[in-house]
Amino acid sequence: MNNLDLRDRDLVSIQQARDLAAGAAAAQKKFGVFSQKQVDVVVEACAKAAAEMAEPLARRAVEETGFGNVADKTTKNRLASVEVAHAIRGLRTVGVLREDPERRLVEVASPIGVVAAVIPSTNPTSTAIYKTLISLKARNAIVLSPHPAAIRAICETAAILARAALSAGAPEGLISCMQHSTLAGTRELMGHRDVGVILATGGTGLVRAAYSSGKPAYGVGPGNVPAFIERTADVRKAIGDIFAGKTFDYGTLCSSEQSIVVEESLREAALEECRRQGGYFLSAEEAKKIGALVFQEGTHTPNTQVVGRPATQVAHLAGLSVPPATRVLIARLESQQVGRAFPLSAEKLSPILAFYTVPDLAAGIELCKRLLEFGGLGHTCAIHSQNDEAIRQFGQAVPAFRVCVNTSAVHGSIGYSTNLFPAMTLGCGAPGGNITSDNIGPLHLLNVKRIAWESRPVEHRTVPAEQRLAGSVATAGVPQAASAAGTGPSLLPPAPVSPSAASAAEVAGPAELDRARIAKVVEHALGERGIARGQGIVPAAPNTDPPSLASRPPISTPAEIASEIAGRIFRSDLGAKPAAPPQTSLPVKPAAEPVAPKPSQPPAIQVSPFVSENDVRRAITRGEKIFIGPKTILTPSARDLGFEHDVFVETKGTQA
């Protein structure tokens, strides 16, 4: 009968998951066309409603789960509503996010669709509020899958948020919650075709199930947070911060401190301060009893009778008698006592701490590494110090992605006492088996569309055969900008051509060049440029620039024209002087009116006032130089590319 009942509950849960996911997808299509102003109105309405109900929802969570306390859960609810709303206010999540004129890129926000949000029992209402706000901000719908032990509190939270959203104009079904939650139903939701992404907060098994669902997922890893007290620390404040974090909601947050690691020189001061602030040091026998109680027998699964309970209650469950004012139970361990054989060196979701002593900073870093590797890779750690160099050395060395300095690890990691994004989902990166190391926010729940304009020309292969032949003839003996295999235009300037090689191409005999075919090709090319048949083209003297073209007699035979075109293309490489800026068209003069030669004038230098990456790439492709002066403005990408390919010619002043 029980198995039948279980199957029935699973079937109901699975069907509800399907229905809610489909309804959320329909609602999201309507919500997806909302403007930024409309989205923000909905988000603000939900945040306000949650903030007003922060204390009643906290009370409902404590009554239902037995975890934590009302005051601290109220604080977490306000963090998830007031602080999260403040952090995302003004954040652009609709339409154009960014424009980059220099790179010619436009980035546009695109919602993911439906978010499947798995909610834990340790932080049920605050996590539900937080995940809903960041999902709506990115124009997504959300379906909550509550932990069975907190289903009433989570569903009530979802109902408050849904009513507020509807009153602000949101479509019905945008926020929903599974009222029949089983593992089978949660798996169905996570794998549903209408779900775009999963926000998974819970045990390791559930997070792994999210990752194996076939959907993108943001999960979190376990935390085993060490707090290191360096020799320059303010010991009283350090212990106060650690106790504040460890006792906050009775240790239910995964970023709460699990171990104190103190340098030997401060050992006695730290021990005394712990006692003064309500710490009770366990004897070896008492520590053994507490260790046996914290986890279920033969496993490393937390005992739910201990999770989120005050220190005095935990001690009572272990059969210990401690002072009524006890805030934290502390077990002294040796530095080598880390691992499965020492349960109190692991994550303890209750006000219990391990206490270690190390000789110096290097030993402290090494011990903190081992503690994180045992059960908190990528999560969080803390350091208390007045030595900036020690702080930086510690922060760079430890394998945690949130290093909280001179503050409670709990309050620092969730953005309450630091400027980190306020979040209840803390990514642990690749070391912790997560896709990101960030505090998850709205920008993780949208895709970015990029509109990109051409910035570098693409080689076109559909050119007439005559033009391809003309290119091969005009550049005979010269490396091409693009290979015949079609690897695209090279970013390197053409190789220099010696005058003798150019002359050889100009006077090549019939065996090397078919003059009739050249004439036909040149005629076709000039015709495209508006130069009628019979007009001549003015040649340039060797090692001179276009301004002196008018001083040369016209030429019109096919061999001369072909040779002149090739010379103009590669002349910048023949002489010692850089090429002048290219002309828009070739100067022409009637063959019947020759002009008497005039004395050659030195070429004018045009100093560029502004140079972009596109200017540099164009110069590279054409084999040109760019003149720059002291006042020339170079974009960073133009500067790097130009100097790499020796495109720039620096002048001492500006010349017209």
C-alpha positions in Angstrom: 0.0 0.0 0.0 2.8 2.4 0.9 4.5 1.7 -2.5 1.3 2.4 -4.3 0.8 5.6 -2.4 4.4 6.7 -3.3 3.8 5.9 -7.0 0.5 7.9 -6.8 2.3 10.9 -5.3 5.0 10.7 -7.9 2.4 10.6 -10.7 0.6 13.6 -9.3 3.9 15.5 -8.9 5.1 14.6 -12.5 1.8 15.8 -14.0 1.9 19.0 -12.0 5.4 19.6 -13.1 4.4 19.3 -16.8 1.3 21.5 -16.3 3.2 24.3 -14.5 6.1 24.2 -17.0 3.7 24.5 -20.0 1.8 27.3 -18.3 5.0 29.2 -17.4 6.2 28.9 -21.0 2.9 30.5 -22.3 3.2 33.3 -19.7 6.8 34.0 -20.5 6.0 34.5 -24.2 3.7 37.4 -23.2 6.2 38.7 -20.6 9.0 38.4 -23.0 7.7 41.4 -25.0 7.5 43.7 -21.9 9.5 46.8 -22.0 12.3 47.5 -19.5 9.9 49.8 -17.6 7.2 47.2 -17.4 9.6 44.5 -16.2 10.9 46.8 -13.5 7.4 47.6 -12.3 6.7 43.9 -11.9 10.0 43.2 -10.1 9.6 46.1 -7.7 6.0 45.0 -6.8 7.3 41.5 -6.0 10.2 42.8 -3.9 7.9 45.2 -1.9 5.4 42.4 -1.2 8.2 40.0 0.0 9.8 42.7 2.2 6.5 43.4 3.9 6.0 39.7 4.7 9.6 39.0 5.7 8.9 38.3 9.3 5.7 36.2 8.9 7.5 34.1 6.2 10.5 33.6 8.4 8.2 32.4 11.2 6.5 30.0 8.9 9.8 28.5 7.7 11.1 28.0 11.3 7.8 26.4 12.4 7.7 24.0 9.5 11.4 22.9 9.3 12.7 23.5 12.8 15.9 25.0 11.3 17.3 28.4 12.3 15.6 31.2 14.1 13.0 33.8 13.1 15.2 36.9 13.6 17.9 35.7 11.3 15.5 34.3 8.7 13.8 37.6 8.6 17.1 39.3 7.9 17.7 36.8 5.0 14.2 37.5 3.6 15.0 41.2 3.6 18.3 40.6 2.0 16.6 38.6 -0.7 14.0 41.2 -1.3 15.3 44.7 -0.4 19.0 44.2 -1.1 18.5 42.2 -4.2 16.0 44.7 -5.6 18.4 47.5 -4.8 21.3 45.7 -6.6 19.4 45.1 -9.8 17.5 48.4 -9.9 18.6 50.2 -13.1 20.2 47.1 -14.5 19.5 46.9 -18.3 18.0 43.5 -19.2 15.7 44.4 -22.1 16.7 45.5 -25.6 20.1 46.9 -26.4 22.6 46.2 -23.6 25.7 47.7 -25.1 27.0 49.4 -28.3 30.6 49.4 -29.4 31.0 51.9 -32.3 34.7 51.2 -32.8 34.2 47.4 -33.1 30.8 47.9 -34.8 29.0 45.5 -32.4 25.6 45.8 -30.8 24.6 43.5 -27.9 20.9 42.7 -27.3 19.3 40.9 -24.3 17.3 37.7 -25.0 15.5 35.9 -22.1 16.1 32.2 -21.6 12.5 31.3 -21.0 11.4 29.2 -18.1 13.6 28.8 -14.9 13.2 25.7 -12.9 14.2 26.6 -9.3 14.9 24.0 -6.7 14.5 25.4 -3.2 16.2 23.9 -0.1 14.7 23.5 3.4 17.5 25.3 5.2 16.8 28.7 3.5 13.4 28.2 2.0 11.7 31.5 1.8 14.7 33.7 1.2 15.9 31.5 -1.6 12.5 31.5 -3.2 12.3 35.3 -3.1 15.8 35.8 -4.5 15.4 33.3 -7.4 12.1 34.8 -8.4 13.3 38.4 -8.5 16.4 37.6 -10.6 14.4 35.4 -13.0 11.7 38.1 -13.6 14.4 40.8 -14.0 15.7 38.8 -17.0 12.1 38.4 -18.4 11.9 34.8 -17.5 9.0 32.8 -15.9 9.8 30.6 -12.9 8.5 27.3 -11.5 9.6 26.6 -7.9 10.2 23.0 -6.8 10.2 23.1 -3.0 12.0 20.7 -0.6 9.2 18.5 0.9 10.2 19.5 4.4 9.4 23.2 3.6 6.7 22.9 1.0 4.1 25.1 2.8 6.4 28.0 3.5 7.8 28.0 -0.1 4.3 27.7 -1.7 3.1 30.6 0.5 6.1 32.7 -0.6 5.4 31.9 -4.2 1.7 32.9 -3.8 2.6 36.3 -2.3 5.0 37.0 -5.2 2.5 35.8 -7.8 -0.3 38.0 -6.5 2.1 41.0 -6.5 3.2 40.3 -10.1 -0.4 40.0 -11.3 -1.3 43.3 -9.7 1.6 44.9 -11.6 0.4 43.6 -15.0 2.3 40.4 -15.3 0.6 37.4 -17.1 -0.9 34.7 -15.0 1.4 31.6 -14.6 4.6 33.7 -14.6 5.4 32.5 -11.0 4.2 29.1 -9.9 5.1 26.5 -7.3 4.7 22.7 -7.2 2.4 21.8 -4.3 3.0 18.1 -4.7 6.8 17.9 -4.7 8.6 14.6 -5.0 12.0 13.7 -6.4 10.4 12.2 -9.5 8.4 15.4 -10.0 11.5 17.5 -9.6 13.3 15.4 -12.2 10.4 15.8 -14.6 10.4 19.6 -14.1 14.2 19.9 -14.6 14.1 17.9 -17.9 10.9 19.4 -19.3 11.1 20.6 -22.9 9.8 24.1 -21.9 12.4 24.6 -19.2 15.4 26.7 -20.3 17.7 26.7 -17.3 17.8 25.2 -13.8 18.7 27.0 -10.5 19.6 24.1 -8.2 20.2 24.7 -4.5 20.2 21.6 -2.3 22.3 18.5 -1.5 25.0 17.2 -3.7 22.8 14.5 -5.2 20.1 16.9 -6.2 22.7 19.3 -7.8 24.2 16.4 -9.8 20.7 15.4 -10.9 20.2 18.9 -12.2 23.5 18.7 -14.2 22.5 15.4 -15.7 19.1 16.6 -16.7 20.3 17.7 -20.2 19.5 21.3 -19.4 21.8 24.2 -18.6 22.1 24.4 -14.8 23.5 26.7 -12.1 24.3 24.6 -9.0 26.3 25.1 -5.9 28.8 23.0 -4.2 29.2 22.3 -0.4 31.0 24.8 1.8 33.7 23.9 4.4 34.8 27.5 5.2 38.0 28.1 7.1 38.6 31.5 8.8 42.3 32.3 9.1 43.5 34.7 11.8 46.9 36.1 10.8 49.3 37.5 13.4 48.4 41.2 12.7 44.7 40.7 13.1 42.4 42.4 15.6 41.6 39.2 17.6 38.5 40.5 19.3 36.9 41.6 16.1 38.0 38.5 14.3 36.4 36.2 16.8 33.3 38.4 16.9 33.0 38.2 13.1 33.5 34.4 13.1 30.9 33.8 15.9 28.5 36.2 14.1 28.7 34.1 11.0 28.7 30.7 12.7 25.6 31.5 14.8 23.7 33.3 12.0 20.5 31.3 11.6 22.4 28.6 13.6 24.8 27.8 10.7 22.3 26.9 8.0 24.1 28.8 5.3 26.8 26.9 3.4 29.2 29.8 3.6 29.2 29.9 7.4 32.6 29.3 9.1 33.5 25.7 9.9 37.1 26.1 11.2 39.2 28.7 12.9 42.9 28.6 11.8 45.1 30.9 14.0 48.8 31.7 13.9 50.7 30.4 17.0 51.6 33.9 18.2 47.9 34.7 18.7 46.8 31.3 20.0 46.2 32.2 23.7 44.6 35.5 22.8 42.2 33.7 20.4 41.3 31.0 23.0 40.6 33.5 25.6 38.5 35.6 23.2 36.5 32.6 22.2 35.6 31.8 25.8 34.7 35.4 26.5 32.3 35.6 23.6 30.4 32.4 24.4 32.5 29.6 23.0 32.6 26.2 24.8 35.8 24.1 24.2 35.0 20.4 24.0 37.2 17.8 25.7 38.5 15.0 23.6 35.7 12.7 24.8 33.0 15.4 24.3 34.3 16.1 20.8 34.0 12.4 19.9 30.4 12.4 21.0 29.5 15.5 19.0 31.3 14.1 16.0 29.2 10.9 16.1 26.1 13.0 16.4 26.7 15.5 13.6 26.4 13.0 10.7 24.2 10.0 10.1 25.9 6.8 11.2 28.4 5.6 8.6 27.8 8.6 6.2 28.7 12.2 5.7 25.1 13.2 5.4 24.2 15.9 8.1 21.9 14.7 10.8 18.7 16.8 10.5 18.2 16.7 14.2 21.4 18.8 14.5 21.1 21.1 11.4 20.2 24.7 12.3 19.8 24.1 16.0 21.4 26.2 18.8 24.6 25.0 20.4 22.9 24.2 23.7 20.4 22.0 22.0 23.1 20.2 20.0 25.0 19.6 23.3 21.9 18.2 25.0 21.3 15.8 22.1 24.9 14.5 22.6 24.3 14.1 26.3 26.6 17.0 27.3 26.0 19.7 29.9 27.2 23.2 28.8 26.6 26.7 30.2 23.2 28.2 29.1 25.1 31.2 27.5 27.0 28.9 25.1 26.9 30.2 21.5 29.4 27.9 19.8 30.8 24.4 20.5 34.6 24.3 19.6 36.8 21.2 19.2 40.6 21.6 19.2 42.2 19.6 16.4 45.8 19.1 15.2 46.7 20.4 11.8 47.0 16.9 10.4 43.4 16.0 11.6 41.6 16.8 8.3 39.5 14.3 6.4 36.8 11.6 6.8 38.4 10.1 9.9 37.8 13.5 11.6 34.1 14.5 11.1 34.4 17.8 12.9 36.8 18.9 10.1 33.9 18.8 7.6 31.0 21.1 6.9 28.7 21.2 10.0 25.4 23.0 9.4 25.2 24.0 13.0 27.1 26.2 15.5 30.1 23.9 15.8 33.7 24.9 15.0 37.1 23.2 14.7 40.1 25.1 16.1 43.6 24.7 14.5 46.9 26.4 15.3 49.7 26.9 12.7 53.2 28.4 13.0 52.9 31.0 10.2 51.2 32.3 7.1 52.5 29.7 4.8 51.3 26.9 7.1 47.9 28.6 7.4 47.5 28.8 3.7 48.4 25.1 3.4 45.9 24.0 6.1 43.1 26.2 4.6 43.7 24.5 1.2 43.4 21.1 2.7 40.1 22.0 4.5 38.6 23.4 1.3 39.8 20.4 -0.7 38.1 18.1 1.8 34.7 19.6 1.3 34.5 23.2 0.1 36.5 23.6 -3.2 35.7 26.9 -4.9 33.3 28.1 -2.2 34.3 30.6 0.4 37.0 31.4 3.0 37.9 34.3 5.3 41.1 36.0 6.5 41.5 38.5 9.4 44.6 40.6 9.1 46.0 44.1 8.9 48.8 43.1 6.6 47.7 43.9 3.0 50.5 41.8 1.5 49.5 38.8 3.6 45.9 39.2 2.6 46.8 39.3 -1.1 49.1 36.3 -0.8 46.4 34.3 1.1 43.6 35.4 -1.3 45.6 34.3 -4.4 46.6 31.0 -3.0 43.5 29.5 -1.5 41.1 27.6 -3.8 38.0 29.6 -3.0 36.2 32.1 -5.2 35.0 34.3 -2.3 37.7 35.5 0.0 36.1 37.6 2.7 38.5 40.0 4.5 38.0 41.2 8.1 34.3 40.3 8.0 32.0 37.3 8.7 32.3 34.8 5.9 28.5 34.4 5.8 27.7 38.0 5.6 30.5 38.8 3.3 29.9 36.0 0.8 26.2 36.8 0.3 26.9 40.5 -0.2 25.5 41.7 3.1 28.7 43.2 4.5 30.7 43.4 1.2 30.0 44.8 -2.3 29.5 41.3 -3.8 26.2 40.8 -5.5 23.6 39.9 -2.9 22.8 36.2 -3.6 21.6 33.0 -2.1 23.2 30.9 -4.9 27.0 31.0 -4.8 28.8 29.3 -7.6 31.9 27.4 -6.9 33.4 27.2 -10.4 35.0 24.2 -12.0 36.8 23.1 -8.8 33.4 22.8 -7.1 31.8 21.2 -10.1 29.8 24.3 -11.1 29.6 26.2 -14.4 30.4 29.6 -12.8 32.2 31.0 -9.7 29.9 34.0 -9.5 27.1 35.0 -7.1 24.2 34.3 -9.5 22.3 37.3 -10.8 19.9 38.3 -13.6 22.6 38.4 -16.2 23.3 34.7 -15.7 19.6 34.1 -16.7 19.6 35.8 -20.1 21.4 35.2 -23.4 23.1 38.0 -25.3 22.5 38.4 -29.1 25.3 40.2 -31.0 24.7 42.2 -34.2 28.1 42.5 -36.0 28.9 44.7 -39.0 31.8 43.9 -41.4 35.0 45.4 -40.3 37.4 43.6 -42.7 36.6 42.9 -46.3 35.9 39.4 -47.5 37.5 38.1 -50.6 34.9 37.5 -53.4 35.5 34.5 -55.6 32.7 35.3 -58.2 34.9 37.7 -60.3 35.2 37.5 -64.1 38.0 35.3 -65.4 39.5 38.3 -67.2 39.9 40.2 -63.9 41.5 37.2 -62.2 43.9 37.0 -65.2 44.6 40.7 -65.0 45.5 40.3 -61.3 47.9 37.5 -62.0 49.6 39.4 -64.8 49.9 42.7 -63.0 51.5 41.0 -60.0 53.6 38.5 -61.9 56.6 37.5 -59.7 55.0 39.2 -56.6 53.4 37.3 -53.6 49.6 37.6 -53.7 47.5 39.0 -50.9 45.4 35.8 -51.0 46.5 32.4 -52.1 44.8 30.5 -54.9 43.6 28.0 -52.3 41.4 30.8 -50.9 42.9 31.4 -47.5 41.6 34.9 -47.5 43.5 38.3 -47.6 46.7 38.4 -45.7 47.3 41.0 -43.0 50.9 41.3 -44.0 52.0 44.0 -46.5 53.2 42.7 -50.0 56.8 41.7 -50.3 59.2 44.3 -51.9 59.8 43.9 -55.6 63.1 44.9 -57.1 63.2 47.4 -60.0 64.9 44.9 -62.2 62.0 42.4 -61.7 59.5 45.1 -62.5 61.4 46.0 -65.7 61.6 42.4 -66.7 57.8 42.1 -66.5 57.4 45.3 -68.5 59.6 44.2 -71.4 58.6 40.5 -71.4 58.3 39.1 -74.8 55.3 37.3 -76.5 56.3 34.0 -74.9 55.7 35.3 -71.4 52.8 37.8 -72.0 49.9 37.6 -74.5 49.7 41.4 -75.3 46.3 41.1 -77.0 44.8 39.5 -74.0 46.4 42.1 -71.7 45.0 44.9 -73.8 41.5 43.4 -73.6 41.7 43.0 -69.9 43.1 46.5 -69.4 40.5 48.0 -71.7 37.8 46.2 -69.6 39.2 47.5 -66.4 39.6 51.1 -67.6 36.1 51.0 -69.0 34.7 50.1 -65.6 36.4 53.3 -64.2 34.9 55.5 -66.9 38.1 55.9 -69.0 37.1 55.7 -72.7 39.1 53.8 -75.3 41.8 55.9 -76.8 42.6 57.9 -73.7 46.0 57.6 -72.2 47.2 57.0 -68.7 49.8 59.2 -67.3 52.8 57.2 -66.0 54.6 57.9 -62.7 58.4 58.4 -62.6 60.2 55.8 -60.6 60.4 56.5 -56.8 57.9 59.4 -57.1 54.5 59.9 -55.6 51.1 60.6 -57.4 51.5 64.4 -57.2 54.2 64.2 -60.0 52.1 62.2 -62.4 51.1 65.2 -64.4 54.8 65.8 -65.4 55.0 62.5 -67.3 54.0 61.9 -71.0 51.0 59.7 -71.5 51.3 56.0 -72.4 48.7 53.8 -74.1 50.2 50.5 -75.4 49.0 47.4 -73.6 52.4 46.4 -72.3 53.0 50.0 -70.9 49.6 50.2 -69.3 49.9 46.7 -67.6 53.4 47.6 -66.4 52.3 51.0 -65.1 49.3 49.4 -63.2 51.6 46.9 -61.6 54.1 49.6 -60.7 51.5 51.7 -59.1 50.2 48.9 -57.0 53.7 48.0 -55.6 55.6 51.3 -56.0 55.5 51.9 -52.2 57.8 49.0 -51.8 60.3 50.0 -54.5 61.8 53.2 -53.0 62.9 54.3 -49.7 60.0 56.8 -49.2 56.6 55.7 -47.9 53.6 55.8 -50.2 51.3 58.8 -50.2 47.6 58.2 -49.4 45.9 56.4 -52.4 43.9 58.5 -54.9 40.3 57.7 -55.6 40.9 57.4 -59.4 43.8 57.4 -61.8 44.5 60.8 -63.3 44.1 60.8 -67.1 45.0 63.2 -69.9 44.2 63.1 -73.6 47.1 61.6 -75.6 47.0 64.4 -78.1 47.9 67.1 -75.6 51.3 66.2 -74.0 52.4 68.5 -71.2 56.0 69.7 -70.9 57.9 68.2 -67.9 58.0 70.3 -64.8 60.5 70.0 -61.9 59.6 67.3 -59.5 58.1 68.5 -56.1 58.6 66.6 -52.9 55.5 64.7 -51.9 53.1 66.2 -49.3 52.8 64.3 -46.1 49.3 64.0 -44.7 49.5 63.3 -40.9 46.4 61.4 -39.7 44.6 63.0 -36.7 42.8 59.8 -35.8 43.6 56.1 -36.6 41.3 53.1 -36.0 41.9 49.4 -36.3 40.1 49.5 -39.7 42.4 52.2 -41.0 45.4 50.0 -40.1 44.0 46.9 -41.7 43.2 48.8 -44.9 46.7 50.1 -45.0 48.1 46.6 -44.5 46.0 45.1 -47.3 47.0 47.9 -49.7 50.7 47.9 -48.7 50.5 51.6 -47.6 52.0 53.6 -44.7 50.1 55.8 -42.2 51.8 59.0 -41.1 51.3 59.9 -37.4 52.4 62.8 -35.3 52.5 63.7 -31.7 48.8 64.7 -31.7 47.6 61.7 -33.6 45.0 59.7 -31.6 45.4 55.9 -31.9 42.9 53.4 -30.7 44.6 50.6 -28.6 43.8 47.9 -31.2 45.1 50.2 -34.0 48.3 50.9 -32.1 49.1 47.3 -31.4 48.3 46.1 -35.0 50.1 49.1 -36.7 53.4 48.7 -34.8 53.3 44.9 -35.2 53.1 45.2 -39.0 55.3 48.4 -39.3 52.5 50.5 -40.8 53.2 53.8 -39.0 55.7 56.5 -40.0 56.2 58.9 -37.1 56.7 62.6 -37.8 57.9 65.3 -35.5 55.2 67.7 -36.4 52.0 68.0 -38.5 52.3 68.9 -42.2 49.6 69.6 -44.6 
